[in-house]
């Protein structure tokens, strides 16, 4: 496993990871309405998603050449969760 800064080429893979996390992994804990409001797959623009990843200092975890996960990291080195998810 490697952890590295997000690159523009990672945008589609990180969006896919996000959507899978919301619609599959978290689905046991949220209603269908909550999942639909959170995921909004038809409203996601890959360019906006990529811009948000740059703004939020995103790092990706890869296994081989495949993105396995990602996280936004604050200047202090901690996972950043202060910006609202719905802004991107």
Residue, then its C-alpha position, 0 to 999 in steps of 0.5 A: x500500500x502506498x499513500x500519496x497526494x491526490x493527482x488529477x488522474x485520481x478524480x474518477x477513482x476517488x469519486x467511485x470510492x466515495x459513492x461506494x462508501x455511501x451507497x454500499x458500506x454506509x447503507x446499513x446505517x442510513x435510510x434510502x433518502x439519506x443515502x440519496x441526499x448524500x451521494x447525489x451521483x447524478x449531480x457530481x461533476x468530475x471537474x468540481x470533484x477534482x477541484x475540491x480534492x485539491x482544495x481539501x488536500x486529499x491523499x489517496x491510498x493505493x494498492x498497486x495501481x488501484x485507488x483503495x481509499x482517500x482522505x482530506x488532511x488538514x495542515x496539522x496532519x489530521x483528517x480534515x472534516x470541517x468543510x461541508x461535504x455538500x459544497x462540492 
